[in-house]
Amino acid sequence: MNALAEHRDNFRAMDTDIDVSIYAAVRPLAAFASVRILFEQQEARFSRFRPSSLLSSLNRGAVVDDAPFAEVCRLALEASALTGGLFNPMVLPALEAAGYDRTFRDVQGGEPSAQLVPRLDECVHVEGNTVQLLAGKLDLGGIVKGWTVDKAAELLLAECDAVLINAGGDMRTTGHEPGVDGWHTGVAGPAGGLVWQGLLDGALATSTVLRRRWTTRSGATAHHLIDPRTGLPAQSAFVQVSAWATETWLAECWAKAVLIGGPAAMEMASGNRVRVRALDSEGGEHGIAVT
C-alpha cells in the first residue's frame, strides 16, 4: 500500500487563485476535477460580471427559483443580522459608482459618492427556493467564495481524510496533516511576510483594504470594501482583518464586517464566538491571540 502524501492542485476561479491540498495514497484526480467543476458552477450562477448568471437575472428584475441561490441568500441575511448590517451585499450600486463595474484587472476611473445603501432584509425576499429582489442591486461575491470553499470541503469529505482549500485567503480544512491536529497555514501581511502562522482546524478568512485598489477620475484612491453606512469605501481603524470560524462563509462575512466597523465590530464578533485578529495602518495588532 502506498504511503499518504500531499497532493496539490491550483487554478483560477472567481478572479482569484484556488489552491487545493489533499493527503492521499495516489493523486486524487477525480477529487481535484470535482472541485474545479464546483467553482465553475458557482461562478456561472453568482458572478455579477456574467450576464447569463442567476445573479445578473435577479438584478435585472427576474425572480430566481434555484435552491443553491436561495441558500446563499439566506446565509447573507443571517450574516447581515449577526453583524448589525455591516455585512450588506446591497452595496453594488455604490461599488459600481466607485469604479468597480467590471472585472478587477480592467477597473479604472469611477468616483465614489455618498449614497444610501438599503437594508438587505428590506430588499431580498426568500421563500422556499425562490428569491425576489424588491429594490436595489445585489453583489454576493465575497460570501459565495467562502460558501463554495465550504461546499468543496464537504464534497471531498466522503472520499478524502485530509483536505485544505484556500480561495484567495478564504480557507477551510477537514482532517489534519499527519502528526498534528490541523493544517499548517499562515496569513500574509500587507508588507509581505506572515503576520500569523499556526495550525488551522476549521475556517479562516482574511480581508484587506490594501489590495483591489484603483485610481478614480479625480486622482484619489478607492478600494473595493464599501461601508454600507455611507456608500463610500470604508475608512476604518484597521487595514487587514482575519477571522476564524467554523465555516468559511461566516469567517468571510465577519472579516469584512470588522474591517468596516473597527473595534466595535470586533467586540461584536467576539460576542458571537468568532476569533478575530486585525492590523492597523501602523502595523499594530489587535484582537485575541490565535495559536
N, C-alpha and C positions, 0 to 999 in steps of 0.2 A: 504493500500500500504506500502511495506517495505521501510524504510529509506535507503538512499545511504550509502554504507560502502566501505572501501578499501579492495579489494581482491588481493592477490599476488600469483604469480607462479614463480618458479625458476627451471632452467635446464641448462645442459651443451651443448654447441654447438660452433663450430669454435674455439675450445680449450680455451674457456672462460666461465664465468658464465653469464647467461642471466636472468635478473630479470624483471618481468612484473607486473605492478601495475595498477589496473583498479577500478574506482569507479562505482559501480552498486548496484541495489537493491538486487540481488541474485548473487551467484558466477557464473561468465560467463565462464562456462566450454568450450563451443564451441569456444569462442574467444581465450582462452588460448591454446586450441588444434591447432587452425589455426596458431598461432604464432610459435608453436613448429614445425609444418609441414613446414612453410615457411623457417625457419632457416635450417632445414634438406635439403630441396630442393636446397637452395643456396649453402650450403656446398658441396652437391653432385655435383653441377655444377662447383664450383670455387676452390675447395681445390687442392692445389699442392701436397698433400700427398695421394690423391686417384687416382690411375692410370686410373680409369674409368671416371674421371671428364672431362668436356669440356676443362678446362684449361690445363690439362695434355695432352689431344689430341692436342691442339694448340701448346704446347711446343714441341711436337713430330713432328710437321710439317703439321698437318691436317688443313684444312680450316673449321672454325666453322660457322654454319648457325643457329643462335639462337638469338631471339630478346632481352631477358634479358642480355645475354652475350655482345651483341653489345651495349646495353645501358650503361653498366658499362664501357666498353672500351671508349666510347665517353666521359663519365664523367672523366675518368682517363686522357684522352687527354686534356680536359678542365682544370683540376686541374694542370697538368704539365705546361700548358701555363700560368695560373694565378700565379703560384709560381716560375716562371722563371726556371723551370726544377728541382727545389729542391725536388718536389714530382716526383719520377720516378720509377715505378714498374719494370723497366728493370734491377734492381739490383740483381735479383735472382742468377745468377752465383756467384757474389761476396758474397752473403749471404750463399750460399751452401759451398763455399770455406772456409768461416769463421767457419763453423761447423753446421750451422742451415739447415741441409739437411734431417731432419726427424722431427716428432712432438716434441715439446719442451721438454717434460719430458724425452726424450731419447737422447737429444743433448749432445755430448761430443767431445772433440778434435777439429779438424779443425785448420786452420791457416790463418788469414786474409792476403790478399796480394793486393797491389795497382793494380788496373786494370781500363781499360776504360769501362765506362758504356755508352752504346749508347743512343741517344735521343729517347724518346718514339715515337715522331711523325715521326721518320725515320724508325721505326720498326713495328708499328702496323697500319694496313690499315683496315678501316671500311667502308663498302658500304652497305647501307640498313641493313639487319640483318646478314650480312656476315662479319666475322673477319678473317684476314690473318696476320700471324706473319712473317715478312720479314727477321728478324735476331734476335739473342739473345733468352732469356727466360724471361717469364713474371710471376710476382707474384702480384696478385690483392687482397691479403688477407685483408689488412687494409681498403681499400676503400669499399670492399664488405661487411665487417662487418657494417660499417656506413650506407651503402646503404640499407642493409637488415633491420636495425633498422628503417630507413625511410619508407621502404615498409611495415613493420609491423604496424607502426603507422597509415599509410594511410589505411591499410586493416581494422583496427579497428575503424577508424573514423566514418564510416557509422552507427555502432551499439553501440559505446561507447562514452560517452561525455567527459570522462577524462581518459587519458592514459599516463603512464610513462614507457618507455622501456629503460633499461640500459644493454648494452652488454660490460662488462669489461671496463666501463668508457665512452663508447660511448652512449650518452643519447639523447632521443627525447621525447618531450611532446606534447600532444594535450589536449585542455581544461585546467582545473585547479582544484586544490583541493578546497573543499568548503571553502568559506570565504576569499580566497586570489587570486591574479592574477598570477597564475602559480603553480609550484610544488616545495615543499621544497626539495632541493638537496644539495649535498656537494662534494668537491673534496679532496680525501685523499692525504696527503703529503708523501714524501719519508720516513720520520722518524715516520710515524703514525700520527694519529690525522687529523683534517681537516685544509687545508690551505685556503679553501673558502667554505662558505655556504650561501645559499640565495634562492631566487625564480628563477626557470628556466621556461621560456616560449619560447620554440623553441628547439635548439640543442646545445649540448656541448660535446666536445671530449677532452680527455687528453692522452698525450703520454709521456713516460719517458725512459731514458736510464739506469735507476737503477733497472729495472726488465728484465726478459728474458736475463740474463747474464750467461756466462759459462766460463770454463777454457779451453784454447786452448792447443794444443800439446806442445807448448813452455812454458806453465805455465802462460801466460798472460790472461787477462780477456777480453772477447769480448761481444758485445751486438748486438741486432737484428736490430738496426737502421743504415742502410748503407748510407753514404754520396755519392751521385752519382757523385760528382766531383772528388772523389778519389778512390771509390770502397772499402773503409775501413769503419769500424764502426765510426760513427760521433764523432768528437771531438768538442764540442760546448761550448759556454759560459753558456748554460742552461742545467739543468738535468731533468726538467719536464716542460711541456707546456700544458696549457688548452686553447681551442679556442671555442668561442661562434659564432654560425652562424644560418642561417635559416634552414639548413638541415644538418644531421649528417655526410653524406659523405664529405661535404665541410669542416665542422669543423675538421674531422679526418685528411684530407689532409693538412690543414693549421697547425694543431698542430704538425704534423711531419715535415713540411717544416720549421717552426720557430725553432723547436728543432735542426734541422740540420744547418740552416742558421744563427741563432743567431739574434742579434739586427737588422741587415739589413733586414732580413726576417720579423721581427716583424713590421718594418716600412712598408714593402710591404703589410702585412696583413691589417694593419690599413688603407692603401690606398684603399683596397678592402672592407672596412667596416666590417671587421672581428675583433671582440674584442679578445684580447689575454692577458693571464696572465702567466708569466714564473717565475721559480725558478732557482737560480744559485746554485753552489755546496756549498756555504756558507749559504744558506737559504735566501738569499736576493730575494726580489720580484721585478719584472719588468713588465711594461705594464700598461694598464689603469686599474683603479679600476672598478670592476664589482659588482653591487649591486643587 
